[in-house]
Amino acid sequence: MIPEVAVSKEEQAYALLKADADKILQLIKVQIDNLTMPQCPLYEEVLDTQMFGLSREIDFAVRLNLVREEDGKKLLDNLERELNKLHEASQKR
């Protein structure tokens, strides 16, 4: 039997937000690799929509005191940094 590990609501909330950030990164990787170039309006629209949605999720979790504001900001900053790396790499192709 696998023992159940007690995970706080705060840890669960952060894990869910991190998973959503990872999904956005993966979605953008797929778009860059297979579908569109970063200059494409569709790429920009998807990115803007996804980032806005994640920022609203983070804001909601912060207001519920499930995630610290600094942690939410750090999550967004890390995602933006990774997306910038992807964008720069696609420009070098």
PDB file of N, CA, C and O in Angstrom, chain B, residues numbered from 101:
ATOM      1  N   MET B 101       0.833  -1.186   0.000  1.00  0.00           N
ATOM      2  CA  MET B 101       0.000   0.000   0.000  1.00  0.00           C
ATOM      3  C   MET B 101       0.874   1.244   0.000  1.00  0.00           C
ATOM      4  O   MET B 101       1.926   1.288   0.638  1.00  0.00           O
ATOM      5  N   ILE B 102       0.417   2.247  -0.726  1.00  0.00           N
ATOM      6  CA  ILE B 102       1.128   3.517  -0.769  1.00  0.00           C
ATOM      7  C   ILE B 102       0.509   4.432   0.280  1.00  0.00           C
ATOM      8  O   ILE B 102      -0.696   4.683   0.250  1.00  0.00           O
ATOM      9  N   PRO B 103       1.319   4.931   1.202  1.00  0.00           N
ATOM     10  CA  PRO B 103       0.761   5.822   2.220  1.00  0.00           C
ATOM     11  C   PRO B 103       0.331   7.151   1.602  1.00  0.00           C
ATOM     12  O   PRO B 103       1.006   7.692   0.726  1.00  0.00           O
ATOM     13  N   GLU B 104      -0.782   7.655   2.066  1.00  0.00           N
ATOM     14  CA  GLU B 104      -1.243   8.949   1.588  1.00  0.00           C
ATOM     15  C   GLU B 104      -0.441  10.041   2.261  1.00  0.00           C
ATOM     16  O   GLU B 104      -0.238  10.025   3.475  1.00  0.00           O
ATOM     17  N   VAL B 105       0.002  10.967   1.480  1.00  0.00           N
ATOM     18  CA  VAL B 105       0.774  12.078   2.002  1.00  0.00           C
ATOM     19  C   VAL B 105      -0.164  13.266   2.156  1.00  0.00           C
ATOM     20  O   VAL B 105      -0.881  13.640   1.228  1.00  0.00           O
ATOM     21  N   ALA B 106      -0.141  13.841   3.328  1.00  0.00           N
ATOM     22  CA  ALA B 106      -0.990  15.004   3.578  1.00  0.00           C
ATOM     23  C   ALA B 106      -0.439  16.193   2.790  1.00  0.00           C
ATOM     24  O   ALA B 106       0.705  16.607   2.974  1.00  0.00           O
ATOM     25  N   VAL B 107      -1.272  16.721   1.922  1.00  0.00           N
ATOM     26  CA  VAL B 107      -0.885  17.871   1.117  1.00  0.00           C
ATOM     27  C   VAL B 107      -1.865  18.985   1.435  1.00  0.00           C
ATOM     28  O   VAL B 107      -3.081  18.799   1.390  1.00  0.00           O
ATOM     29  N   SER B 108      -1.318  20.137   1.754  1.00  0.00           N
ATOM     30  CA  SER B 108      -2.185  21.257   2.113  1.00  0.00           C
ATOM     31  C   SER B 108      -2.895  21.812   0.878  1.00  0.00           C
ATOM     32  O   SER B 108      -2.485  21.574  -0.259  1.00  0.00           O
ATOM     33  N   LYS B 109      -3.941  22.538   1.128  1.00  0.00           N
ATOM     34  CA  LYS B 109      -4.670  23.184   0.038  1.00  0.00           C
ATOM     35  C   LYS B 109      -3.768  24.162  -0.701  1.00  0.00           C
ATOM     36  O   LYS B 109      -3.876  24.321  -1.917  1.00  0.00           O
ATOM     37  N   GLU B 110      -2.888  24.808   0.031  1.00  0.00           N
ATOM     38  CA  GLU B 110      -1.959  25.752  -0.575  1.00  0.00           C
ATOM     39  C   GLU B 110      -1.018  25.037  -1.545  1.00  0.00           C
ATOM     40  O   GLU B 110      -0.756  25.528  -2.643  1.00  0.00           O
ATOM     41  N   GLU B 111      -0.516  23.884  -1.132  1.00  0.00           N
ATOM     42  CA  GLU B 111       0.373  23.105  -2.001  1.00  0.00           C
ATOM     43  C   GLU B 111      -0.386  22.586  -3.218  1.00  0.00           C
ATOM     44  O   GLU B 111       0.147  22.576  -4.327  1.00  0.00           O
ATOM     45  N   GLN B 112      -1.612  22.159  -3.014  1.00  0.00           N
ATOM     46  CA  GLN B 112      -2.432  21.688  -4.127  1.00  0.00           C
ATOM     47  C   GLN B 112      -2.699  22.821  -5.116  1.00  0.00           C
ATOM     48  O   GLN B 112      -2.601  22.630  -6.328  1.00  0.00           O
ATOM     49  N   ALA B 113      -3.033  23.995  -4.597  1.00  0.00           N
ATOM     50  CA  ALA B 113      -3.320  25.139  -5.461  1.00  0.00           C
ATOM     51  C   ALA B 113      -2.096  25.503  -6.286  1.00  0.00           C
ATOM     52  O   ALA B 113      -2.200  25.733  -7.491  1.00  0.00           O
ATOM     53  N   TYR B 114      -0.939  25.555  -5.642  1.00  0.00           N
ATOM     54  CA  TYR B 114       0.276  25.899  -6.370  1.00  0.00           C
ATOM     55  C   TYR B 114       0.599  24.831  -7.417  1.00  0.00           C
ATOM     56  O   TYR B 114       1.000  25.162  -8.533  1.00  0.00           O
ATOM     57  N   ALA B 115       0.429  23.575  -7.071  1.00  0.00           N
ATOM     58  CA  ALA B 115       0.701  22.477  -8.006  1.00  0.00           C
ATOM     59  C   ALA B 115      -0.209  22.572  -9.236  1.00  0.00           C
ATOM     60  O   ALA B 115       0.234  22.336 -10.360  1.00  0.00           O
ATOM     61  N   LEU B 116      -1.468  22.913  -9.020  1.00  0.00           N
ATOM     62  CA  LEU B 116      -2.399  23.067 -10.143  1.00  0.00           C
ATOM     63  C   LEU B 116      -2.003  24.240 -11.032  1.00  0.00           C
ATOM     64  O   LEU B 116      -2.053  24.140 -12.258  1.00  0.00           O
ATOM     65  N   LEU B 117      -1.610  25.351 -10.415  1.00  0.00           N
ATOM     66  CA  LEU B 117      -1.173  26.507 -11.196  1.00  0.00           C
ATOM     67  C   LEU B 117       0.093  26.182 -11.980  1.00  0.00           C
ATOM     68  O   LEU B 117       0.225  26.573 -13.140  1.00  0.00           O
ATOM     69  N   LYS B 118       1.013  25.474 -11.356  1.00  0.00           N
ATOM     70  CA  LYS B 118       2.258  25.077 -12.023  1.00  0.00           C
ATOM     71  C   LYS B 118       1.944  24.151 -13.193  1.00  0.00           C
ATOM     72  O   LYS B 118       2.552  24.270 -14.257  1.00  0.00           O
ATOM     73  N   ALA B 119       1.012  23.242 -13.008  1.00  0.00           N
ATOM     74  CA  ALA B 119       0.617  22.337 -14.092  1.00  0.00           C
ATOM     75  C   ALA B 119       0.018  23.130 -15.257  1.00  0.00           C
ATOM     76  O   ALA B 119       0.289  22.820 -16.418  1.00  0.00           O
ATOM     77  N   ASP B 120      -0.788  24.143 -14.960  1.00  0.00           N
ATOM     78  CA  ASP B 120      -1.357  24.974 -16.017  1.00  0.00           C
ATOM     79  C   ASP B 120      -0.263  25.744 -16.748  1.00  0.00           C
ATOM     80  O   ASP B 120      -0.308  25.869 -17.972  1.00  0.00           O
ATOM     81  N   ALA B 121       0.711  26.257 -16.016  1.00  0.00           N
ATOM     82  CA  ALA B 121       1.836  26.955 -16.639  1.00  0.00           C
ATOM     83  C   ALA B 121       2.612  26.003 -17.547  1.00  0.00           C
ATOM     84  O   ALA B 121       3.009  26.381 -18.649  1.00  0.00           O
ATOM     85  N   ASP B 122       2.825  24.783 -17.094  1.00  0.00           N
ATOM     86  CA  ASP B 122       3.524  23.783 -17.902  1.00  0.00           C
ATOM     87  C   ASP B 122       2.740  23.450 -19.173  1.00  0.00           C
ATOM     88  O   ASP B 122       3.333  23.234 -20.230  1.00  0.00           O
ATOM     89  N   LYS B 123       1.419  23.407 -19.073  1.00  0.00           N
ATOM     90  CA  LYS B 123       0.578  23.137 -20.245  1.00  0.00           C
ATOM     91  C   LYS B 123       0.717  24.259 -21.272  1.00  0.00           C
ATOM     92  O   LYS B 123       0.782  24.005 -22.474  1.00  0.00           O
ATOM     93  N   ILE B 124       0.761  25.493 -20.790  1.00  0.00           N
ATOM     94  CA  ILE B 124       0.925  26.634 -21.699  1.00  0.00           C
ATOM     95  C   ILE B 124       2.266  26.526 -22.414  1.00  0.00           C
ATOM     96  O   ILE B 124       2.342  26.706 -23.630  1.00  0.00           O
ATOM     97  N   LEU B 125       3.305  26.236 -21.672  1.00  0.00           N
ATOM     98  CA  LEU B 125       4.631  26.098 -22.269  1.00  0.00           C
ATOM     99  C   LEU B 125       4.629  24.996 -23.326  1.00  0.00           C
ATOM    100  O   LEU B 125       5.177  25.177 -24.413  1.00  0.00           O
ATOM    101  N   GLN B 126       4.022  23.869 -23.013  1.00  0.00           N
ATOM    102  CA  GLN B 126       3.959  22.759 -23.966  1.00  0.00           C
ATOM    103  C   GLN B 126       3.148  23.138 -25.205  1.00  0.00           C
ATOM    104  O   GLN B 126       3.530  22.792 -26.323  1.00  0.00           O
ATOM    105  N   LEU B 127       2.044  23.839 -25.015  1.00  0.00           N
ATOM    106  CA  LEU B 127       1.213  24.279 -26.135  1.00  0.00           C
ATOM    107  C   LEU B 127       2.012  25.178 -27.069  1.00  0.00           C
ATOM    108  O   LEU B 127       1.943  25.029 -28.289  1.00  0.00           O
ATOM    109  N   ILE B 128       2.753  26.094 -26.510  1.00  0.00           N
ATOM    110  CA  ILE B 128       3.543  27.016 -27.320  1.00  0.00           C
ATOM    111  C   ILE B 128       4.681  26.275 -28.016  1.00  0.00           C
ATOM    112  O   ILE B 128       5.004  26.581 -29.164  1.00  0.00           O
ATOM    113  N   LYS B 129       5.294  25.302 -27.334  1.00  0.00           N
ATOM    114  CA  LYS B 129       6.336  24.493 -27.978  1.00  0.00           C
ATOM    115  C   LYS B 129       5.785  23.786 -29.208  1.00  0.00           C
ATOM    116  O   LYS B 129       6.417  23.769 -30.264  1.00  0.00           O
ATOM    117  N   VAL B 130       4.607  23.207 -29.062  1.00  0.00           N
ATOM    118  CA  VAL B 130       3.985  22.505 -30.185  1.00  0.00           C
ATOM    119  C   VAL B 130       3.695  23.472 -31.321  1.00  0.00           C
ATOM    120  O   VAL B 130       3.936  23.151 -32.485  1.00  0.00           O
ATOM    121  N   GLN B 131       3.180  24.648 -30.998  1.00  0.00           N
ATOM    122  CA  GLN B 131       2.888  25.628 -32.038  1.00  0.00           C
ATOM    123  C   GLN B 131       4.150  26.038 -32.769  1.00  0.00           C
ATOM    124  O   GLN B 131       4.167  26.103 -33.999  1.00  0.00           O
ATOM    125  N   ILE B 132       5.205  26.314 -32.023  1.00  0.00           N
ATOM    126  CA  ILE B 132       6.450  26.741 -32.654  1.00  0.00           C
ATOM    127  C   ILE B 132       7.025  25.620 -33.508  1.00  0.00           C
ATOM    128  O   ILE B 132       7.456  25.858 -34.636  1.00  0.00           O
ATOM    129  N   ASP B 133       7.036  24.412 -32.985  1.00  0.00           N
ATOM    130  CA  ASP B 133       7.646  23.286 -33.691  1.00  0.00           C
ATOM    131  C   ASP B 133       6.851  22.832 -34.907  1.00  0.00           C
ATOM    132  O   ASP B 133       7.437  22.434 -35.913  1.00  0.00           O
ATOM    133  N   ASN B 134       5.534  22.885 -34.829  1.00  0.00           N
ATOM    134  CA  ASN B 134       4.727  22.236 -35.865  1.00  0.00           C
ATOM    135  C   ASN B 134       3.762  23.126 -36.622  1.00  0.00           C
ATOM    136  O   ASN B 134       3.477  22.869 -37.791  1.00  0.00           O
ATOM    137  N   LEU B 135       3.266  24.141 -35.997  1.00  0.00           N
ATOM    138  CA  LEU B 135       2.135  24.826 -36.608  1.00  0.00           C
ATOM    139  C   LEU B 135       2.454  26.206 -37.168  1.00  0.00           C
ATOM    140  O   LEU B 135       2.325  26.441 -38.369  1.00  0.00           O
ATOM    141  N   THR B 136       2.862  27.099 -36.309  1.00  0.00           N
ATOM    142  CA  THR B 136       2.994  28.484 -36.741  1.00  0.00           C
ATOM    143  C   THR B 136       4.283  29.100 -36.231  1.00  0.00           C
ATOM    144  O   THR B 136       4.928  28.581 -35.319  1.00  0.00           O
ATOM    145  N   MET B 137       4.629  30.185 -36.824  1.00  0.00           N
ATOM    146  CA  MET B 137       5.798  30.948 -36.384  1.00  0.00           C
ATOM    147  C   MET B 137       5.346  31.992 -35.363  1.00  0.00           C
ATOM    148  O   MET B 137       4.177  32.377 -35.346  1.00  0.00           O
ATOM    149  N   PRO B 138       6.269  32.451 -34.512  1.00  0.00           N
ATOM    150  CA  PRO B 138       5.908  33.432 -33.484  1.00  0.00           C
ATOM    151  C   PRO B 138       5.346  34.749 -34.025  1.00  0.00           C
ATOM    152  O   PRO B 138       4.702  35.490 -33.282  1.00  0.00           O
ATOM    153  N   GLN B 139       5.579  35.053 -35.309  1.00  0.00           N
ATOM    154  CA  GLN B 139       5.042  36.295 -35.862  1.00  0.00           C
ATOM    155  C   GLN B 139       3.572  36.156 -36.247  1.00  0.00           C
ATOM    156  O   GLN B 139       2.914  37.150 -36.555  1.00  0.00           O
ATOM    157  N   CYS B 140       3.067  34.954 -36.233  1.00  0.00           N
ATOM    158  CA  CYS B 140       1.689  34.681 -36.638  1.00  0.00           C
ATOM    159  C   CYS B 140       0.707  35.248 -35.603  1.00  0.00           C
ATOM    160  O   CYS B 140       0.889  35.051 -34.402  1.00  0.00           O
ATOM    161  N   PRO B 141      -0.320  35.945 -36.064  1.00  0.00           N
ATOM    162  CA  PRO B 141      -1.324  36.485 -35.129  1.00  0.00           C
ATOM    163  C   PRO B 141      -1.985  35.401 -34.277  1.00  0.00           C
ATOM    164  O   PRO B 141      -2.316  35.650 -33.118  1.00  0.00           O
ATOM    165  N   LEU B 142      -2.181  34.208 -34.830  1.00  0.00           N
ATOM    166  CA  LEU B 142      -2.785  33.109 -34.076  1.00  0.00           C
ATOM    167  C   LEU B 142      -1.896  32.732 -32.898  1.00  0.00           C
ATOM    168  O   LEU B 142      -2.387  32.523 -31.789  1.00  0.00           O
ATOM    169  N   TYR B 143      -0.603  32.644 -33.134  1.00  0.00           N
ATOM    170  CA  TYR B 143       0.358  32.340 -32.066  1.00  0.00           C
ATOM    171  C   TYR B 143       0.240  33.374 -30.953  1.00  0.00           C
ATOM    172  O   TYR B 143       0.132  33.021 -29.778  1.00  0.00           O
ATOM    173  N   GLU B 144       0.260  34.645 -31.322  1.00  0.00           N
ATOM    174  CA  GLU B 144       0.187  35.717 -30.337  1.00  0.00           C
ATOM    175  C   GLU B 144      -1.132  35.702 -29.587  1.00  0.00           C
ATOM    176  O   GLU B 144      -1.166  35.948 -28.381  1.00  0.00           O
ATOM    177  N   GLU B 145      -2.215  35.414 -30.289  1.00  0.00           N
ATOM    178  CA  GLU B 145      -3.529  35.388 -29.643  1.00  0.00           C
ATOM    179  C   GLU B 145      -3.618  34.244 -28.634  1.00  0.00           C
ATOM    180  O   GLU B 145      -4.117  34.421 -27.522  1.00  0.00           O
ATOM    181  N   VAL B 146      -3.133  33.078 -29.032  1.00  0.00           N
ATOM    182  CA  VAL B 146      -3.146  31.931 -28.115  1.00  0.00           C
ATOM    183  C   VAL B 146      -2.292  32.241 -26.895  1.00  0.00           C
ATOM    184  O   VAL B 146      -2.708  32.006 -25.760  1.00  0.00           O
ATOM    185  N   LEU B 147      -1.107  32.766 -27.130  1.00  0.00           N
ATOM    186  CA  LEU B 147      -0.213  33.087 -26.020  1.00  0.00           C
ATOM    187  C   LEU B 147      -0.840  34.121 -25.083  1.00  0.00           C
ATOM    188  O   LEU B 147      -0.845  33.936 -23.866  1.00  0.00           O
ATOM    189  N   ASP B 148      -1.363  35.200 -25.646  1.00  0.00           N
ATOM    190  CA  ASP B 148      -1.977  36.249 -24.822  1.00  0.00           C
ATOM    191  C   ASP B 148      -3.169  35.706 -24.032  1.00  0.00           C
ATOM    192  O   ASP B 148      -3.320  36.005 -22.847  1.00  0.00           O
ATOM    193  N   THR B 149      -4.008  34.915 -24.685  1.00  0.00           N
ATOM    194  CA  THR B 149      -5.193  34.362 -24.022  1.00  0.00           C
ATOM    195  C   THR B 149      -4.795  33.423 -22.886  1.00  0.00           C
ATOM    196  O   THR B 149      -5.346  33.498 -21.788  1.00  0.00           O
ATOM    197  N   GLN B 150      -3.845  32.549 -23.153  1.00  0.00           N
ATOM    198  CA  GLN B 150      -3.414  31.588 -22.144  1.00  0.00           C
ATOM    199  C   GLN B 150      -2.738  32.289 -20.962  1.00  0.00           C
ATOM    200  O   GLN B 150      -2.989  31.943 -19.807  1.00  0.00           O
ATOM    201  N   MET B 151      -1.897  33.258 -21.247  1.00  0.00           N
ATOM    202  CA  MET B 151      -1.200  33.987 -20.173  1.00  0.00           C
ATOM    203  C   MET B 151      -2.193  34.794 -19.340  1.00  0.00           C
ATOM    204  O   MET B 151      -2.077  34.864 -18.117  1.00  0.00           O
ATOM    205  N   PHE B 152      -3.157  35.393 -20.005  1.00  0.00           N
ATOM    206  CA  PHE B 152      -4.174  36.155 -19.271  1.00  0.00           C
ATOM    207  C   PHE B 152      -4.966  35.218 -18.360  1.00  0.00           C
ATOM    208  O   PHE B 152      -5.208  35.533 -17.194  1.00  0.00           O
ATOM    209  N   GLY B 153      -5.364  34.075 -18.894  1.00  0.00           N
ATOM    210  CA  GLY B 153      -6.124  33.111 -18.095  1.00  0.00           C
ATOM    211  C   GLY B 153      -5.337  32.640 -16.883  1.00  0.00           C
ATOM    212  O   GLY B 153      -5.882  32.548 -15.783  1.00  0.00           O
ATOM    213  N   LEU B 154      -4.059  32.341 -17.080  1.00  0.00           N
ATOM    214  CA  LEU B 154      -3.229  31.904 -15.961  1.00  0.00           C
ATOM    215  C   LEU B 154      -3.075  33.018 -14.931  1.00  0.00           C
ATOM    216  O   LEU B 154      -3.121  32.760 -13.728  1.00  0.00           O
ATOM    217  N   SER B 155      -2.896  34.232 -15.386  1.00  0.00           N
ATOM    218  CA  SER B 155      -2.746  35.343 -14.435  1.00  0.00           C
ATOM    219  C   SER B 155      -4.018  35.528 -13.605  1.00  0.00           C
ATOM    220  O   SER B 155      -3.950  35.874 -12.426  1.00  0.00           O
ATOM    221  N   ARG B 156      -5.172  35.298 -14.223  1.00  0.00           N
ATOM    222  CA  ARG B 156      -6.443  35.401 -13.484  1.00  0.00           C
ATOM    223  C   ARG B 156      -6.569  34.259 -12.479  1.00  0.00           C
ATOM    224  O   ARG B 156      -7.052  34.466 -11.367  1.00  0.00           O
ATOM    225  N   GLU B 157      -6.137  33.049 -12.862  1.00  0.00           N
ATOM    226  CA  GLU B 157      -6.149  31.917 -11.931  1.00  0.00           C
ATOM    227  C   GLU B 157      -5.270  32.223 -10.720  1.00  0.00           C
ATOM    228  O   GLU B 157      -5.657  31.985  -9.576  1.00  0.00           O
ATOM    229  N   ILE B 158      -4.098  32.748 -10.993  1.00  0.00           N
ATOM    230  CA  ILE B 158      -3.160  33.076  -9.915  1.00  0.00           C
ATOM    231  C   ILE B 158      -3.752  34.151  -9.019  1.00  0.00           C
ATOM    232  O   ILE B 158      -3.678  34.052  -7.795  1.00  0.00           O
ATOM    233  N   ASP B 159      -4.337  35.176  -9.621  1.00  0.00           N
ATOM    234  CA  ASP B 159      -4.961  36.242  -8.833  1.00  0.00           C
ATOM    235  C   ASP B 159      -6.051  35.682  -7.924  1.00  0.00           C
ATOM    236  O   ASP B 159      -6.157  36.073  -6.762  1.00  0.00           O
ATOM    237  N   PHE B 160      -6.852  34.775  -8.450  1.00  0.00           N
ATOM    238  CA  PHE B 160      -7.921  34.156  -7.672  1.00  0.00           C
ATOM    239  C   PHE B 160      -7.337  33.375  -6.492  1.00  0.00           C
ATOM    240  O   PHE B 160      -7.817  33.492  -5.364  1.00  0.00           O
ATOM    241  N   ALA B 161      -6.304  32.582  -6.760  1.00  0.00           N
ATOM    242  CA  ALA B 161      -5.672  31.793  -5.693  1.00  0.00           C
ATOM    243  C   ALA B 161      -5.038  32.701  -4.636  1.00  0.00           C
ATOM    244  O   ALA B 161      -5.065  32.385  -3.447  1.00  0.00           O
ATOM    245  N   VAL B 162      -4.475  33.811  -5.067  1.00  0.00           N
ATOM    246  CA  VAL B 162      -3.889  34.765  -4.121  1.00  0.00           C
ATOM    247  C   VAL B 162      -4.975  35.378  -3.247  1.00  0.00           C
ATOM    248  O   VAL B 162      -4.806  35.503  -2.034  1.00  0.00           O
ATOM    249  N   ARG B 163      -6.084  35.756  -3.862  1.00  0.00           N
ATOM    250  CA  ARG B 163      -7.176  36.363  -3.092  1.00  0.00           C
ATOM    251  C   ARG B 163      -7.773  35.397  -2.087  1.00  0.00           C
ATOM    252  O   ARG B 163      -8.293  35.814  -1.052  1.00  0.00           O
ATOM    253  N   LEU B 164      -7.701  34.103  -2.386  1.00  0.00           N
ATOM    254  CA  LEU B 164      -8.184  33.090  -1.442  1.00  0.00           C
ATOM    255  C   LEU B 164      -7.130  32.703  -0.409  1.00  0.00           C
ATOM    256  O   LEU B 164      -7.358  31.847   0.447  1.00  0.00           O
ATOM    257  N   ASN B 165      -5.979  33.347  -0.508  1.00  0.00           N
ATOM    258  CA  ASN B 165      -4.847  33.048   0.381  1.00  0.00           C
ATOM    259  C   ASN B 165      -4.366  31.599   0.247  1.00  0.00           C
ATOM    260  O   ASN B 165      -3.901  30.992   1.212  1.00  0.00           O
ATOM    261  N   LEU B 166      -4.486  31.065  -0.959  1.00  0.00           N
ATOM    262  CA  LEU B 166      -3.991  29.716  -1.227  1.00  0.00           C
ATOM    263  C   LEU B 166      -2.567  29.756  -1.781  1.00  0.00           C
ATOM    264  O   LEU B 166      -1.811  28.791  -1.667  1.00  0.00           O
ATOM    265  N   VAL B 167      -2.220  30.892  -2.383  1.00  0.00           N
ATOM    266  CA  VAL B 167      -0.893  31.081  -2.962  1.00  0.00           C
ATOM    267  C   VAL B 167      -0.421  32.471  -2.574  1.00  0.00           C
ATOM    268  O   VAL B 167      -1.176  33.441  -2.626  1.00  0.00           O
ATOM    269  N   ARG B 168       0.838  32.545  -2.186  1.00  0.00           N
ATOM    270  CA  ARG B 168       1.392  33.873  -1.876  1.00  0.00           C
ATOM    271  C   ARG B 168       1.579  34.663  -3.172  1.00  0.00           C
ATOM    272  O   ARG B 168       1.930  34.102  -4.210  1.00  0.00           O
ATOM    273  N   GLU B 169       1.345  35.944  -3.096  1.00  0.00           N
ATOM    274  CA  GLU B 169       1.464  36.797  -4.278  1.00  0.00           C
ATOM    275  C   GLU B 169       2.845  36.668  -4.914  1.00  0.00           C
ATOM    276  O   GLU B 169       2.962  36.632  -6.139  1.00  0.00           O
ATOM    277  N   GLU B 170       3.890  36.597  -4.090  1.00  0.00           N
ATOM    278  CA  GLU B 170       5.256  36.485  -4.606  1.00  0.00           C
ATOM    279  C   GLU B 170       5.434  35.181  -5.390  1.00  0.00           C
ATOM    280  O   GLU B 170       6.092  35.161  -6.431  1.00  0.00           O
ATOM    281  N   ASP B 171       4.845  34.098  -4.885  1.00  0.00           N
ATOM    282  CA  ASP B 171       4.956  32.810  -5.572  1.00  0.00           C
ATOM    283  C   ASP B 171       4.216  32.835  -6.905  1.00  0.00           C
ATOM    284  O   ASP B 171       4.704  32.287  -7.894  1.00  0.00           O
ATOM    285  N   GLY B 172       3.063  33.457  -6.940  1.00  0.00           N
ATOM    286  CA  GLY B 172       2.319  33.579  -8.183  1.00  0.00           C
ATOM    287  C   GLY B 172       3.073  34.401  -9.208  1.00  0.00           C
ATOM    288  O   GLY B 172       3.131  34.043 -10.385  1.00  0.00           O
ATOM    289  N   LYS B 173       3.650  35.505  -8.759  1.00  0.00           N
ATOM    290  CA  LYS B 173       4.438  36.353  -9.657  1.00  0.00           C
ATOM    291  C   LYS B 173       5.653  35.595 -10.172  1.00  0.00           C
ATOM    292  O   LYS B 173       6.006  35.700 -11.347  1.00  0.00           O
ATOM    293  N   LYS B 174       6.288  34.835  -9.295  1.00  0.00           N
ATOM    294  CA  LYS B 174       7.462  34.063  -9.696  1.00  0.00           C
ATOM    295  C   LYS B 174       7.083  33.015 -10.743  1.00  0.00           C
ATOM    296  O   LYS B 174       7.830  32.784 -11.694  1.00  0.00           O
ATOM    297  N   LEU B 175       5.932  32.388 -10.570  1.00  0.00           N
ATOM    298  CA  LEU B 175       5.459  31.390 -11.527  1.00  0.00           C
ATOM    299  C   LEU B 175       5.259  32.022 -12.906  1.00  0.00           C
ATOM    300  O   LEU B 175       5.689  31.464 -13.915  1.00  0.00           O
ATOM    301  N   LEU B 176       4.614  33.176 -12.946  1.00  0.00           N
ATOM    302  CA  LEU B 176       4.411  33.882 -14.218  1.00  0.00           C
ATOM    303  C   LEU B 176       5.736  34.333 -14.826  1.00  0.00           C
ATOM    304  O   LEU B 176       5.951  34.196 -16.030  1.00  0.00           O
ATOM    305  N   ASP B 177       6.617  34.869 -13.992  1.00  0.00           N
ATOM    306  CA  ASP B 177       7.921  35.323 -14.480  1.00  0.00           C
ATOM    307  C   ASP B 177       8.724  34.173 -15.076  1.00  0.00           C
ATOM    308  O   ASP B 177       9.351  34.327 -16.124  1.00  0.00           O
ATOM    309  N   ASN B 178       8.705  33.015 -14.405  1.00  0.00           N
ATOM    310  CA  ASN B 178       9.432  31.847 -14.918  1.00  0.00           C
ATOM    311  C   ASN B 178       8.857  31.390 -16.250  1.00  0.00           C
ATOM    312  O   ASN B 178       9.602  31.057 -17.171  1.00  0.00           O
ATOM    313  N   LEU B 179       7.535  31.374 -16.352  1.00  0.00           N
ATOM    314  CA  LEU B 179       6.896  30.977 -17.599  1.00  0.00           C
ATOM    315  C   LEU B 179       7.264  31.948 -18.717  1.00  0.00           C
ATOM    316  O   LEU B 179       7.587  31.526 -19.827  1.00  0.00           O
ATOM    317  N   GLU B 180       7.217  33.237 -18.430  1.00  0.00           N
ATOM    318  CA  GLU B 180       7.569  34.231 -19.448  1.00  0.00           C
ATOM    319  C   GLU B 180       9.021  34.069 -19.895  1.00  0.00           C
ATOM    320  O   GLU B 180       9.331  34.213 -21.078  1.00  0.00           O
ATOM    321  N   ARG B 181       9.896  33.772 -18.958  1.00  0.00           N
ATOM    322  CA  ARG B 181      11.305  33.568 -19.280  1.00  0.00           C
ATOM    323  C   ARG B 181      11.481  32.354 -20.210  1.00  0.00           C
ATOM    324  O   ARG B 181      12.226  32.412 -21.188  1.00  0.00           O
ATOM    325  N   GLU B 182      10.785  31.262 -19.888  1.00  0.00           N
ATOM    326  CA  GLU B 182      10.860  30.060 -20.718  1.00  0.00           C
ATOM    327  C   GLU B 182      10.271  30.308 -22.113  1.00  0.00           C
ATOM    328  O   GLU B 182      10.805  29.832 -23.114  1.00  0.00           O
ATOM    329  N   LEU B 183       9.179  31.049 -22.161  1.00  0.00           N
ATOM    330  CA  LEU B 183       8.568  31.367 -23.452  1.00  0.00           C
ATOM    331  C   LEU B 183       9.486  32.248 -24.282  1.00  0.00           C
ATOM    332  O   LEU B 183       9.566  32.086 -25.500  1.00  0.00           O
ATOM    333  N   ASN B 184      10.174  33.171 -23.641  1.00  0.00           N
ATOM    334  CA  ASN B 184      11.132  34.018 -24.361  1.00  0.00           C
ATOM    335  C   ASN B 184      12.276  33.191 -24.928  1.00  0.00           C
ATOM    336  O   ASN B 184      12.741  33.449 -26.039  1.00  0.00           O
ATOM    337  N   LYS B 185      12.733  32.197 -24.171  1.00  0.00           N
ATOM    338  CA  LYS B 185      13.786  31.303 -24.675  1.00  0.00           C
ATOM    339  C   LYS B 185      13.309  30.556 -25.915  1.00  0.00           C
ATOM    340  O   LYS B 185      14.041  30.435 -26.897  1.00  0.00           O
ATOM    341  N   LEU B 186      12.077  30.056 -25.864  1.00  0.00           N
ATOM    342  CA  LEU B 186      11.514  29.355 -27.020  1.00  0.00           C
ATOM    343  C   LEU B 186      11.422  30.282 -28.230  1.00  0.00           C
ATOM    344  O   LEU B 186      11.768  29.900 -29.348  1.00  0.00           O
ATOM    345  N   HIS B 187      10.960  31.482 -27.992  1.00  0.00           N
ATOM    346  CA  HIS B 187      10.808  32.460 -29.068  1.00  0.00           C
ATOM    347  C   HIS B 187      12.165  32.775 -29.692  1.00  0.00           C
ATOM    348  O   HIS B 187      12.296  32.804 -30.916  1.00  0.00           O
ATOM    349  N   GLU B 188      13.167  33.009 -28.859  1.00  0.00           N
ATOM    350  CA  GLU B 188      14.512  33.305 -29.363  1.00  0.00           C
ATOM    351  C   GLU B 188      15.070  32.125 -30.150  1.00  0.00           C
ATOM    352  O   GLU B 188      15.679  32.315 -31.202  1.00  0.00           O
ATOM    353  N   ALA B 189      14.869  30.920 -29.653  1.00  0.00           N
ATOM    354  CA  ALA B 189      15.362  29.726 -30.363  1.00  0.00           C
ATOM    355  C   ALA B 189      14.668  29.579 -31.720  1.00  0.00           C
ATOM    356  O   ALA B 189      15.303  29.177 -32.696  1.00  0.00           O
ATOM    357  N   SER B 190      13.384  29.896 -31.791  1.00  0.00           N
ATOM    358  CA  SER B 190      12.677  29.770 -33.063  1.00  0.00           C
ATOM    359  C   SER B 190      13.154  30.816 -34.069  1.00  0.00           C
ATOM    360  O   SER B 190      13.097  30.589 -35.278  1.00  0.00           O
ATOM    361  N   GLN B 191      13.621  31.959 -33.574  1.00  0.00           N
ATOM    362  CA  GLN B 191      14.115  33.017 -34.465  1.00  0.00           C
ATOM    363  C   GLN B 191      15.451  32.641 -35.092  1.00  0.00           C
ATOM    364  O   GLN B 191      15.793  33.131 -36.168  1.00  0.00           O
ATOM    365  N   LYS B 192      16.202  31.778 -34.429  1.00  0.00           N
ATOM    366  CA  LYS B 192      17.522  31.366 -34.917  1.00  0.00           C
ATOM    367  C   LYS B 192      17.440  30.305 -36.002  1.00  0.00           C
ATOM    368  O   LYS B 192      18.435  30.017 -36.667  1.00  0.00           O
ATOM    369  N   ARG B 193      16.271  29.726 -36.183  1.00  0.00           N
ATOM    370  CA  ARG B 193      16.103  28.653 -37.190  1.00  0.00           C
ATOM    371  C   ARG B 193      16.182  29.195 -38.585  1.00  0.00           C
ATOM    372  O   ARG B 193      16.063  28.438 -39.549  1.00  0.00           O
TER     373      ARG B 193
END
